[in-house]
Amino acid sequence: MKTKLSRYDYGECEVCDTPLVEKRINQDFWIGGQLIVVENVPAGVCPQCGAKVVNATVGRHLAELVRDKKRIAEAIQISVPALAYH
Ligand SMILES: [Zn+2]
């Protein structure tokens, strides 16, 4: 499935009222104790405070992606630092 690059009006930041800019972000999810990272997610990002929003279509697609066991099994694996809080 191809993701169309559509112009979406994200409106203004809910925190500081700055117009949001479309960027590609890496979004992380904890699913059943497993950290899953989705790269290049189209999102509205606030240039002022860094708040991020995804639109409903993208949100639905993300929800499908992180439940797709086959894609997860075939995905590249990255390792991340895990720190203990002391
Ligand atoms: Zn903001």
PDB file of the backbone (N, CA, C, O) and the ligand in Angstrom, with CONECT records:
HET     ZN  A 101       1
ATOM      1  N   MET A   1       0.845  -1.201   0.000  1.00  0.00           N
ATOM      2  CA  MET A   1       0.000   0.000   0.000  1.00  0.00           C
ATOM      3  C   MET A   1       0.883   1.254   0.000  1.00  0.00           C
ATOM      4  O   MET A   1       1.824   1.359   0.787  1.00  0.00           O
ATOM      5  N   LYS A   2       0.576   2.182  -0.871  1.00  0.00           N
ATOM      6  CA  LYS A   2       1.345   3.427  -0.939  1.00  0.00           C
ATOM      7  C   LYS A   2       0.688   4.505  -0.089  1.00  0.00           C
ATOM      8  O   LYS A   2      -0.536   4.614  -0.022  1.00  0.00           O
ATOM      9  N   THR A   3       1.522   5.280   0.546  1.00  0.00           N
ATOM     10  CA  THR A   3       0.981   6.389   1.328  1.00  0.00           C
ATOM     11  C   THR A   3       1.057   7.642   0.470  1.00  0.00           C
ATOM     12  O   THR A   3       2.136   8.049   0.041  1.00  0.00           O
ATOM     13  N   LYS A   4      -0.077   8.237   0.230  1.00  0.00           N
ATOM     14  CA  LYS A   4      -0.089   9.445  -0.600  1.00  0.00           C
ATOM     15  C   LYS A   4       0.449  10.648   0.179  1.00  0.00           C
ATOM     16  O   LYS A   4       0.177  10.823   1.367  1.00  0.00           O
ATOM     17  N   LEU A   5       1.204  11.450  -0.522  1.00  0.00           N
ATOM     18  CA  LEU A   5       1.703  12.668   0.101  1.00  0.00           C
ATOM     19  C   LEU A   5       0.669  13.757  -0.142  1.00  0.00           C
ATOM     20  O   LEU A   5       0.717  14.474  -1.141  1.00  0.00           O
ATOM     21  N   SER A   6      -0.269  13.863   0.796  1.00  0.00           N
ATOM     22  CA  SER A   6      -1.312  14.858   0.585  1.00  0.00           C
ATOM     23  C   SER A   6      -1.064  16.062   1.482  1.00  0.00           C
ATOM     24  O   SER A   6      -0.542  15.935   2.590  1.00  0.00           O
ATOM     25  N   ARG A   7      -1.435  17.194   0.996  1.00  0.00           N
ATOM     26  CA  ARG A   7      -1.360  18.404   1.835  1.00  0.00           C
ATOM     27  C   ARG A   7      -2.510  18.368   2.809  1.00  0.00           C
ATOM     28  O   ARG A   7      -3.672  18.273   2.415  1.00  0.00           O
ATOM     29  N   TYR A   8      -2.189  18.441   4.047  1.00  0.00           N
ATOM     30  CA  TYR A   8      -3.229  18.431   5.056  1.00  0.00           C
ATOM     31  C   TYR A   8      -3.035  19.663   5.917  1.00  0.00           C
ATOM     32  O   TYR A   8      -1.916  19.977   6.322  1.00  0.00           O
ATOM     33  N   ASP A   9      -4.115  20.351   6.191  1.00  0.00           N
ATOM     34  CA  ASP A   9      -4.025  21.544   7.020  1.00  0.00           C
ATOM     35  C   ASP A   9      -4.128  21.143   8.491  1.00  0.00           C
ATOM     36  O   ASP A   9      -5.208  20.784   8.959  1.00  0.00           O
ATOM     37  N   TYR A  10      -3.043  21.199   9.204  1.00  0.00           N
ATOM     38  CA  TYR A  10      -3.019  20.802  10.602  1.00  0.00           C
ATOM     39  C   TYR A  10      -3.525  21.900  11.534  1.00  0.00           C
ATOM     40  O   TYR A  10      -3.701  21.677  12.732  1.00  0.00           O
ATOM     41  N   GLY A  11      -3.754  23.077  10.977  1.00  0.00           N
ATOM     42  CA  GLY A  11      -4.250  24.158  11.819  1.00  0.00           C
ATOM     43  C   GLY A  11      -3.174  24.705  12.736  1.00  0.00           C
ATOM     44  O   GLY A  11      -1.991  24.725  12.398  1.00  0.00           O
ATOM     45  N   GLU A  12      -3.608  25.144  13.895  1.00  0.00           N
ATOM     46  CA  GLU A  12      -2.670  25.774  14.817  1.00  0.00           C
ATOM     47  C   GLU A  12      -2.411  24.909  16.039  1.00  0.00           C
ATOM     48  O   GLU A  12      -3.229  24.069  16.414  1.00  0.00           O
ATOM     49  N   CYS A  13      -1.264  25.133  16.647  1.00  0.00           N
ATOM     50  CA  CYS A  13      -0.861  24.393  17.842  1.00  0.00           C
ATOM     51  C   CYS A  13      -1.848  24.657  18.979  1.00  0.00           C
ATOM     52  O   CYS A  13      -2.211  25.800  19.256  1.00  0.00           O
ATOM     53  N   GLU A  14      -2.274  23.567  19.632  1.00  0.00           N
ATOM     54  CA  GLU A  14      -3.222  23.721  20.747  1.00  0.00           C
ATOM     55  C   GLU A  14      -2.571  24.381  21.952  1.00  0.00           C
ATOM     56  O   GLU A  14      -3.250  24.961  22.799  1.00  0.00           O
ATOM     57  N   VAL A  15      -1.251  24.288  22.019  1.00  0.00           N
ATOM     58  CA  VAL A  15      -0.538  24.830  23.176  1.00  0.00           C
ATOM     59  C   VAL A  15      -0.257  26.321  22.996  1.00  0.00           C
ATOM     60  O   VAL A  15      -0.514  27.121  23.895  1.00  0.00           O
ATOM     61  N   CYS A  16       0.279  26.691  21.812  1.00  0.00           N
ATOM     62  CA  CYS A  16       0.762  28.073  21.686  1.00  0.00           C
ATOM     63  C   CYS A  16       0.222  28.809  20.447  1.00  0.00           C
ATOM     64  O   CYS A  16       0.679  29.909  20.137  1.00  0.00           O
ATOM     65  N   ASP A  17      -0.753  28.204  19.737  1.00  0.00           N
ATOM     66  CA  ASP A  17      -1.432  28.862  18.613  1.00  0.00           C
ATOM     67  C   ASP A  17      -0.545  29.173  17.398  1.00  0.00           C
ATOM     68  O   ASP A  17      -0.928  29.974  16.546  1.00  0.00           O
ATOM     69  N   THR A  18       0.620  28.553  17.315  1.00  0.00           N
ATOM     70  CA  THR A  18       1.487  28.730  16.151  1.00  0.00           C
ATOM     71  C   THR A  18       1.013  27.787  15.045  1.00  0.00           C
ATOM     72  O   THR A  18       0.691  26.634  15.333  1.00  0.00           O
ATOM     73  N   PRO A  19       0.958  28.244  13.778  1.00  0.00           N
ATOM     74  CA  PRO A  19       0.562  27.320  12.700  1.00  0.00           C
ATOM     75  C   PRO A  19       1.518  26.129  12.623  1.00  0.00           C
ATOM     76  O   PRO A  19       2.737  26.295  12.635  1.00  0.00           O
ATOM     77  N   LEU A  20       0.941  24.917  12.544  1.00  0.00           N
ATOM     78  CA  LEU A  20       1.755  23.707  12.504  1.00  0.00           C
ATOM     79  C   LEU A  20       2.321  23.492  11.106  1.00  0.00           C
ATOM     80  O   LEU A  20       1.700  23.861  10.110  1.00  0.00           O
ATOM     81  N   VAL A  21       3.490  22.901  11.045  1.00  0.00           N
ATOM     82  CA  VAL A  21       4.173  22.629   9.783  1.00  0.00           C
ATOM     83  C   VAL A  21       4.219  21.118   9.587  1.00  0.00           C
ATOM     84  O   VAL A  21       4.485  20.381  10.537  1.00  0.00           O
ATOM     85  N   GLU A  22       3.959  20.643   8.354  1.00  0.00           N
ATOM     86  CA  GLU A  22       4.030  19.199   8.128  1.00  0.00           C
ATOM     87  C   GLU A  22       5.473  18.734   8.062  1.00  0.00           C
ATOM     88  O   GLU A  22       6.290  19.280   7.320  1.00  0.00           O
ATOM     89  N   LYS A  23       5.769  17.705   8.860  1.00  0.00           N
ATOM     90  CA  LYS A  23       7.096  17.099   8.852  1.00  0.00           C
ATOM     91  C   LYS A  23       6.933  15.599   8.942  1.00  0.00           C
ATOM     92  O   LYS A  23       5.857  15.085   9.250  1.00  0.00           O
ATOM     93  N   ARG A  24       8.041  14.899   8.662  1.00  0.00           N
ATOM     94  CA  ARG A  24       8.056  13.451   8.875  1.00  0.00           C
ATOM     95  C   ARG A  24       8.743  13.180  10.198  1.00  0.00           C
ATOM     96  O   ARG A  24       9.865  13.628  10.435  1.00  0.00           O
ATOM     97  N   ILE A  25       8.064  12.450  11.046  1.00  0.00           N
ATOM     98  CA  ILE A  25       8.624  12.182  12.372  1.00  0.00           C
ATOM     99  C   ILE A  25       8.742  10.677  12.609  1.00  0.00           C
ATOM    100  O   ILE A  25       8.150   9.878  11.882  1.00  0.00           O
ATOM    101  N   ASN A  26       9.494  10.306  13.608  1.00  0.00           N
ATOM    102  CA  ASN A  26       9.523   8.922  14.080  1.00  0.00           C
ATOM    103  C   ASN A  26       8.621   8.847  15.296  1.00  0.00           C
ATOM    104  O   ASN A  26       8.802   9.572  16.275  1.00  0.00           O
ATOM    105  N   GLN A  27       7.658   7.966  15.213  1.00  0.00           N
ATOM    106  CA  GLN A  27       6.687   7.840  16.306  1.00  0.00           C
ATOM    107  C   GLN A  27       6.936   6.523  17.027  1.00  0.00           C
ATOM    108  O   GLN A  27       7.098   5.485  16.386  1.00  0.00           O
ATOM    109  N   ASP A  28       6.968   6.557  18.347  1.00  0.00           N
ATOM    110  CA  ASP A  28       7.186   5.306  19.072  1.00  0.00           C
ATOM    111  C   ASP A  28       5.958   4.874  19.850  1.00  0.00           C
ATOM    112  O   ASP A  28       5.187   5.701  20.336  1.00  0.00           O
ATOM    113  N   PHE A  29       5.794   3.586  19.957  1.00  0.00           N
ATOM    114  CA  PHE A  29       4.639   2.989  20.632  1.00  0.00           C
ATOM    115  C   PHE A  29       5.130   1.861  21.522  1.00  0.00           C
ATOM    116  O   PHE A  29       6.064   1.144  21.161  1.00  0.00           O
ATOM    117  N   TRP A  30       4.508   1.700  22.678  1.00  0.00           N
ATOM    118  CA  TRP A  30       4.727   0.508  23.489  1.00  0.00           C
ATOM    119  C   TRP A  30       3.528  -0.390  23.284  1.00  0.00           C
ATOM    120  O   TRP A  30       2.411  -0.047  23.671  1.00  0.00           O
ATOM    121  N   ILE A  31       3.758  -1.544  22.672  1.00  0.00           N
ATOM    122  CA  ILE A  31       2.671  -2.487  22.439  1.00  0.00           C
ATOM    123  C   ILE A  31       3.012  -3.785  23.156  1.00  0.00           C
ATOM    124  O   ILE A  31       3.972  -4.468  22.802  1.00  0.00           O
ATOM    125  N   GLY A  32       2.223  -4.115  24.158  1.00  0.00           N
ATOM    126  CA  GLY A  32       2.451  -5.351  24.915  1.00  0.00           C
ATOM    127  C   GLY A  32       3.881  -5.480  25.404  1.00  0.00           C
ATOM    128  O   GLY A  32       4.477  -6.552  25.292  1.00  0.00           O
ATOM    129  N   GLY A  33       4.445  -4.403  25.947  1.00  0.00           N
ATOM    130  CA  GLY A  33       5.796  -4.456  26.494  1.00  0.00           C
ATOM    131  C   GLY A  33       6.903  -4.368  25.458  1.00  0.00           C
ATOM    132  O   GLY A  33       8.085  -4.434  25.797  1.00  0.00           O
ATOM    133  N   GLN A  34       6.520  -4.218  24.188  1.00  0.00           N
ATOM    134  CA  GLN A  34       7.514  -4.112  23.122  1.00  0.00           C
ATOM    135  C   GLN A  34       7.498  -2.701  22.550  1.00  0.00           C
ATOM    136  O   GLN A  34       6.437  -2.153  22.250  1.00  0.00           O
ATOM    137  N   LEU A  35       8.679  -2.121  22.403  1.00  0.00           N
ATOM    138  CA  LEU A  35       8.781  -0.783  21.821  1.00  0.00           C
ATOM    139  C   LEU A  35       8.822  -0.894  20.304  1.00  0.00           C
ATOM    140  O   LEU A  35       9.672  -1.590  19.748  1.00  0.00           O
ATOM    141  N   ILE A  36       7.911  -0.213  19.646  1.00  0.00           N
ATOM    142  CA  ILE A  36       7.850  -0.230  18.185  1.00  0.00           C
ATOM    143  C   ILE A  36       8.012   1.205  17.685  1.00  0.00           C
ATOM    144  O   ILE A  36       7.343   2.120  18.164  1.00  0.00           O
ATOM    145  N   VAL A  37       8.896   1.385  16.730  1.00  0.00           N
ATOM    146  CA  VAL A  37       9.125   2.711  16.165  1.00  0.00           C
ATOM    147  C   VAL A  37       8.614   2.718  14.724  1.00  0.00           C
ATOM    148  O   VAL A  37       8.959   1.839  13.934  1.00  0.00           O
ATOM    149  N   VAL A  38       7.794   3.708  14.387  1.00  0.00           N
ATOM    150  CA  VAL A  38       7.344   3.878  13.009  1.00  0.00           C
ATOM    151  C   VAL A  38       8.035   5.127  12.467  1.00  0.00           C
ATOM    152  O   VAL A  38       7.886   6.222  13.009  1.00  0.00           O
ATOM    153  N   GLU A  39       8.796   4.941  11.382  1.00  0.00           N
ATOM    154  CA  GLU A  39       9.588   6.044  10.856  1.00  0.00           C
ATOM    155  C   GLU A  39       8.837   6.780   9.752  1.00  0.00           C
ATOM    156  O   GLU A  39       7.960   6.214   9.100  1.00  0.00           O
ATOM    157  N   ASN A  40       9.188   8.035   9.552  1.00  0.00           N
ATOM    158  CA  ASN A  40       8.653   8.863   8.462  1.00  0.00           C
ATOM    159  C   ASN A  40       7.143   9.031   8.506  1.00  0.00           C
ATOM    160  O   ASN A  40       6.475   8.991   7.473  1.00  0.00           O
ATOM    161  N   VAL A  41       6.618   9.217   9.685  1.00  0.00           N
ATOM    162  CA  VAL A  41       5.183   9.432   9.846  1.00  0.00           C
ATOM    163  C   VAL A  41       4.861  10.902   9.548  1.00  0.00           C
ATOM    164  O   VAL A  41       5.454  11.791  10.160  1.00  0.00           O
ATOM    165  N   PRO A  42       3.932  11.175   8.618  1.00  0.00           N
ATOM    166  CA  PRO A  42       3.565  12.573   8.368  1.00  0.00           C
ATOM    167  C   PRO A  42       2.812  13.145   9.563  1.00  0.00           C
ATOM    168  O   PRO A  42       1.820  12.571  10.013  1.00  0.00           O
ATOM    169  N   ALA A  43       3.281  14.265  10.067  1.00  0.00           N
ATOM    170  CA  ALA A  43       2.661  14.864  11.246  1.00  0.00           C
ATOM    171  C   ALA A  43       2.751  16.376  11.161  1.00  0.00           C
ATOM    172  O   ALA A  43       3.610  16.918  10.465  1.00  0.00           O
ATOM    173  N   GLY A  44       1.862  17.054  11.870  1.00  0.00           N
ATOM    174  CA  GLY A  44       1.958  18.495  12.023  1.00  0.00           C
ATOM    175  C   GLY A  44       2.810  18.779  13.245  1.00  0.00           C
ATOM    176  O   GLY A  44       2.504  18.326  14.348  1.00  0.00           O
ATOM    177  N   VAL A  45       3.888  19.535  13.040  1.00  0.00           N
ATOM    178  CA  VAL A  45       4.801  19.824  14.148  1.00  0.00           C
ATOM    179  C   VAL A  45       4.818  21.323  14.398  1.00  0.00           C
ATOM    180  O   VAL A  45       4.887  22.120  13.462  1.00  0.00           O
ATOM    181  N   CYS A  46       4.754  21.697  15.669  1.00  0.00           N
ATOM    182  CA  CYS A  46       4.786  23.115  16.027  1.00  0.00           C
ATOM    183  C   CYS A  46       6.232  23.605  16.046  1.00  0.00           C
ATOM    184  O   CYS A  46       7.048  23.083  16.806  1.00  0.00           O
ATOM    185  N   PRO A  47       6.564  24.617  15.208  1.00  0.00           N
ATOM    186  CA  PRO A  47       7.941  25.106  15.184  1.00  0.00           C
ATOM    187  C   PRO A  47       8.299  25.866  16.462  1.00  0.00           C
ATOM    188  O   PRO A  47       9.474  26.093  16.751  1.00  0.00           O
ATOM    189  N   GLN A  48       7.291  26.248  17.207  1.00  0.00           N
ATOM    190  CA  GLN A  48       7.513  27.018  18.432  1.00  0.00           C
ATOM    191  C   GLN A  48       7.805  26.123  19.642  1.00  0.00           C
ATOM    192  O   GLN A  48       8.820  26.294  20.318  1.00  0.00           O
ATOM    193  N   CYS A  49       6.906  25.169  19.906  1.00  0.00           N
ATOM    194  CA  CYS A  49       7.049  24.383  21.136  1.00  0.00           C
ATOM    195  C   CYS A  49       7.290  22.904  20.882  1.00  0.00           C
ATOM    196  O   CYS A  49       7.514  22.143  21.824  1.00  0.00           O
ATOM    197  N   GLY A  50       7.247  22.487  19.620  1.00  0.00           N
ATOM    198  CA  GLY A  50       7.575  21.090  19.316  1.00  0.00           C
ATOM    199  C   GLY A  50       6.418  20.117  19.475  1.00  0.00           C
ATOM    200  O   GLY A  50       6.615  18.909  19.347  1.00  0.00           O
ATOM    201  N   ALA A  51       5.200  20.618  19.755  1.00  0.00           N
ATOM    202  CA  ALA A  51       4.041  19.732  19.867  1.00  0.00           C
ATOM    203  C   ALA A  51       3.804  19.038  18.520  1.00  0.00           C
ATOM    204  O   ALA A  51       4.035  19.623  17.462  1.00  0.00           O
ATOM    205  N   LYS A  52       3.337  17.779  18.574  1.00  0.00           N
ATOM    206  CA  LYS A  52       3.122  17.010  17.349  1.00  0.00           C
ATOM    207  C   LYS A  52       1.694  16.491  17.304  1.00  0.00           C
ATOM    208  O   LYS A  52       1.163  16.031  18.314  1.00  0.00           O
ATOM    209  N   VAL A  53       1.073  16.566  16.130  1.00  0.00           N
ATOM    210  CA  VAL A  53      -0.239  15.949  15.953  1.00  0.00           C
ATOM    211  C   VAL A  53      -0.255  15.166  14.648  1.00  0.00           C
ATOM    212  O   VAL A  53       0.366  15.571  13.665  1.00  0.00           O
ATOM    213  N   VAL A  54      -0.966  14.045  14.641  1.00  0.00           N
ATOM    214  CA  VAL A  54      -1.194  13.328  13.393  1.00  0.00           C
ATOM    215  C   VAL A  54      -2.673  13.426  13.062  1.00  0.00           C
ATOM    216  O   VAL A  54      -3.510  13.513  13.960  1.00  0.00           O
ATOM    217  N   ASN A  55      -2.996  13.411  11.771  1.00  0.00           N
ATOM    218  CA  ASN A  55      -4.411  13.489  11.419  1.00  0.00           C
ATOM    219  C   ASN A  55      -5.066  12.110  11.574  1.00  0.00           C
ATOM    220  O   ASN A  55      -4.391  11.103  11.789  1.00  0.00           O
ATOM    221  N   ALA A  56      -6.400  12.097  11.459  1.00  0.00           N
ATOM    222  CA  ALA A  56      -7.161  10.873  11.752  1.00  0.00           C
ATOM    223  C   ALA A  56      -6.768   9.719  10.825  1.00  0.00           C
ATOM    224  O   ALA A  56      -6.673   8.573  11.263  1.00  0.00           O
ATOM    225  N   THR A  57      -6.538  10.025   9.541  1.00  0.00           N
ATOM    226  CA  THR A  57      -6.164   8.980   8.577  1.00  0.00           C
ATOM    227  C   THR A  57      -4.832   8.354   8.967  1.00  0.00           C
ATOM    228  O   THR A  57      -4.689   7.131   8.984  1.00  0.00           O
ATOM    229  N   VAL A  58      -3.867   9.199   9.279  1.00  0.00           N
ATOM    230  CA  VAL A  58      -2.545   8.724   9.678  1.00  0.00           C
ATOM    231  C   VAL A  58      -2.646   7.934  10.986  1.00  0.00           C
ATOM    232  O   VAL A  58      -2.008   6.894  11.147  1.00  0.00           O
ATOM    233  N   GLY A  59      -3.448   8.439  11.906  1.00  0.00           N
ATOM    234  CA  GLY A  59      -3.651   7.756  13.181  1.00  0.00           C
ATOM    235  C   GLY A  59      -4.216   6.350  13.000  1.00  0.00           C
ATOM    236  O   GLY A  59      -3.783   5.403  13.657  1.00  0.00           O
ATOM    237  N   ARG A  60      -5.192   6.231  12.095  1.00  0.00           N
ATOM    238  CA  ARG A  60      -5.781   4.911  11.816  1.00  0.00           C
ATOM    239  C   ARG A  60      -4.746   3.971  11.215  1.00  0.00           C
ATOM    240  O   ARG A  60      -4.654   2.803  11.591  1.00  0.00           O
ATOM    241  N   HIS A  61      -3.959   4.507  10.263  1.00  0.00           N
ATOM    242  CA  HIS A  61      -2.951   3.688   9.613  1.00  0.00           C
ATOM    243  C   HIS A  61      -1.888   3.237  10.623  1.00  0.00           C
ATOM    244  O   HIS A  61      -1.431   2.095  10.582  1.00  0.00           O
ATOM    245  N   LEU A  62      -1.506   4.126  11.511  1.00  0.00           N
ATOM    246  CA  LEU A  62      -0.546   3.766  12.557  1.00  0.00           C
ATOM    247  C   LEU A  62      -1.092   2.633  13.425  1.00  0.00           C
ATOM    248  O   LEU A  62      -0.376   1.689  13.761  1.00  0.00           O
ATOM    249  N   ALA A  63      -2.374   2.743  13.779  1.00  0.00           N
ATOM    250  CA  ALA A  63      -2.997   1.722  14.613  1.00  0.00           C
ATOM    251  C   ALA A  63      -2.976   0.361  13.906  1.00  0.00           C
ATOM    252  O   ALA A  63      -2.788  -0.671  14.550  1.00  0.00           O
ATOM    253  N   GLU A  64      -3.172   0.361  12.562  1.00  0.00           N
ATOM    254  CA  GLU A  64      -3.098  -0.882  11.795  1.00  0.00           C
ATOM    255  C   GLU A  64      -1.670  -1.416  11.786  1.00  0.00           C
ATOM    256  O   GLU A  64      -1.430  -2.602  12.009  1.00  0.00           O
ATOM    257  N   LEU A  65      -0.721  -0.504  11.520  1.00  0.00           N
ATOM    258  CA  LEU A  65       0.683  -0.905  11.406  1.00  0.00           C
ATOM    259  C   LEU A  65       1.194  -1.593  12.666  1.00  0.00           C
ATOM    260  O   LEU A  65       1.849  -2.633  12.596  1.00  0.00           O
ATOM    261  N   VAL A  66       0.887  -0.996  13.827  1.00  0.00           N
ATOM    262  CA  VAL A  66       1.457  -1.535  15.067  1.00  0.00           C
ATOM    263  C   VAL A  66       0.752  -2.821  15.513  1.00  0.00           C
ATOM    264  O   VAL A  66       1.180  -3.467  16.470  1.00  0.00           O
ATOM    265  N   ARG A  67      -0.336  -3.192  14.810  1.00  0.00           N
ATOM    266  CA  ARG A  67      -0.992  -4.468  15.100  1.00  0.00           C
ATOM    267  C   ARG A  67      -0.673  -5.520  14.041  1.00  0.00           C
ATOM    268  O   ARG A  67      -1.128  -6.660  14.134  1.00  0.00           O
ATOM    269  N   ASP A  68       0.113  -5.132  13.034  1.00  0.00           N
ATOM    270  CA  ASP A  68       0.417  -6.032  11.923  1.00  0.00           C
ATOM    271  C   ASP A  68       1.614  -6.913  12.307  1.00  0.00           C
ATOM    272  O   ASP A  68       2.771  -6.533  12.128  1.00  0.00           O
ATOM    273  N   LYS A  69       1.297  -8.107  12.841  1.00  0.00           N
ATOM    274  CA  LYS A  69       2.350  -8.974  13.385  1.00  0.00           C
ATOM    275  C   LYS A  69       3.352  -9.387  12.317  1.00  0.00           C
ATOM    276  O   LYS A  69       4.541  -9.537  12.599  1.00  0.00           O
ATOM    277  N   LYS A  70       2.864  -9.572  11.073  1.00  0.00           N
ATOM    278  CA  LYS A  70       3.764 -10.003   9.999  1.00  0.00           C
ATOM    279  C   LYS A  70       4.784  -8.902   9.700  1.00  0.00           C
ATOM    280  O   LYS A  70       5.983  -9.161   9.595  1.00  0.00           O
ATOM    281  N   ARG A  71       4.287  -7.675   9.565  1.00  0.00           N
ATOM    282  CA  ARG A  71       5.204  -6.556   9.300  1.00  0.00           C
ATOM    283  C   ARG A  71       6.182  -6.348  10.438  1.00  0.00           C
ATOM    284  O   ARG A  71       7.351  -6.032  10.215  1.00  0.00           O
ATOM    285  N   ILE A  72       5.700  -6.525  11.657  1.00  0.00           N
ATOM    286  CA  ILE A  72       6.571  -6.352  12.816  1.00  0.00           C
ATOM    287  C   ILE A  72       7.656  -7.436  12.817  1.00  0.00           C
ATOM    288  O   ILE A  72       8.822  -7.162  13.101  1.00  0.00           O
ATOM    289  N   ALA A  73       7.251  -8.671  12.493  1.00  0.00           N
ATOM    290  CA  ALA A  73       8.220  -9.770  12.467  1.00  0.00           C
ATOM    291  C   ALA A  73       9.286  -9.535  11.398  1.00  0.00           C
ATOM    292  O   ALA A  73      10.438  -9.934  11.571  1.00  0.00           O
ATOM    293  N   GLU A  74       8.905  -8.885  10.292  1.00  0.00           N
ATOM    294  CA  GLU A  74       9.833  -8.672   9.185  1.00  0.00           C
ATOM    295  C   GLU A  74      10.591  -7.351   9.291  1.00  0.00           C
ATOM    296  O   GLU A  74      11.492  -7.088   8.495  1.00  0.00           O
ATOM    297  N   ALA A  75      10.238  -6.531  10.254  1.00  0.00           N
ATOM    298  CA  ALA A  75      10.836  -5.199  10.344  1.00  0.00           C
ATOM    299  C   ALA A  75      12.294  -5.266  10.775  1.00  0.00           C
ATOM    300  O   ALA A  75      12.716  -6.221  11.426  1.00  0.00           O
ATOM    301  N   ILE A  76      13.059  -4.243  10.406  1.00  0.00           N
ATOM    302  CA  ILE A  76      14.428  -4.152  10.893  1.00  0.00           C
ATOM    303  C   ILE A  76      14.394  -3.937  12.405  1.00  0.00           C
ATOM    304  O   ILE A  76      13.458  -3.338  12.936  1.00  0.00           O
ATOM    305  N   GLN A  77      15.405  -4.423  13.079  1.00  0.00           N
ATOM    306  CA  GLN A  77      15.488  -4.278  14.533  1.00  0.00           C
ATOM    307  C   GLN A  77      16.528  -3.210  14.858  1.00  0.00           C
ATOM    308  O   GLN A  77      17.623  -3.202  14.294  1.00  0.00           O
ATOM    309  N   ILE A  78      16.176  -2.320  15.763  1.00  0.00           N
ATOM    310  CA  ILE A  78      17.159  -1.358  16.242  1.00  0.00           C
ATOM    311  C   ILE A  78      17.328  -1.572  17.738  1.00  0.00           C
ATOM    312  O   ILE A  78      16.409  -2.055  18.400  1.00  0.00           O
ATOM    313  N   SER A  79      18.472  -1.224  18.271  1.00  0.00           N
ATOM    314  CA  SER A  79      18.619  -1.315  19.716  1.00  0.00           C
ATOM    315  C   SER A  79      18.706   0.088  20.277  1.00  0.00           C
ATOM    316  O   SER A  79      19.304   0.979  19.673  1.00  0.00           O
ATOM    317  N   VAL A  80      18.111   0.273  21.426  1.00  0.00           N
ATOM    318  CA  VAL A  80      18.064   1.596  22.051  1.00  0.00           C
ATOM    319  C   VAL A  80      18.622   1.503  23.469  1.00  0.00           C
ATOM    320  O   VAL A  80      18.505   0.460  24.112  1.00  0.00           O
ATOM    321  N   PRO A  81      19.228   2.588  23.960  1.00  0.00           N
ATOM    322  CA  PRO A  81      19.706   2.558  25.341  1.00  0.00           C
ATOM    323  C   PRO A  81      18.528   2.505  26.310  1.00  0.00           C
ATOM    324  O   PRO A  81      17.542   3.218  26.123  1.00  0.00           O
ATOM    325  N   ALA A  82      18.619   1.677  27.327  1.00  0.00           N
ATOM    326  CA  ALA A  82      17.600   1.624  28.375  1.00  0.00           C
ATOM    327  C   ALA A  82      18.278   1.974  29.696  1.00  0.00           C
ATOM    328  O   ALA A  82      19.153   1.249  30.169  1.00  0.00           O
ATOM    329  N   LEU A  83      17.866   3.079  30.277  1.00  0.00           N
ATOM    330  CA  LEU A  83      18.500   3.549  31.511  1.00  0.00           C
ATOM    331  C   LEU A  83      17.594   3.267  32.700  1.00  0.00           C
ATOM    332  O   LEU A  83      16.371   3.352  32.595  1.00  0.00           O
ATOM    333  N   ALA A  84      18.193   2.936  33.814  1.00  0.00           N
ATOM    334  CA  ALA A  84      17.443   2.814  35.060  1.00  0.00           C
ATOM    335  C   ALA A  84      17.407   4.200  35.698  1.00  0.00           C
ATOM    336  O   ALA A  84      18.392   4.937  35.667  1.00  0.00           O
ATOM    337  N   TYR A  85      16.267   4.539  36.272  1.00  0.00           N
ATOM    338  CA  TYR A  85      16.140   5.847  36.914  1.00  0.00           C
ATOM    339  C   TYR A  85      16.635   5.761  38.349  1.00  0.00           C
ATOM    340  O   TYR A  85      15.906   5.299  39.227  1.00  0.00           O
ATOM    341  N   HIS A  86      17.869   6.200  38.600  1.00  0.00           N
ATOM    342  CA  HIS A  86      18.282   6.366  39.982  1.00  0.00           C
ATOM    343  C   HIS A  86      18.883   7.752  40.111  1.00  0.00           C
ATOM    344  O   HIS A  86      19.313   8.140  41.198  1.00  0.00           O
TER     345      HIS A  86
HETATM  346 ZN    ZN A 101       3.143  25.075  19.975  1.00  0.00          ZN2+
END
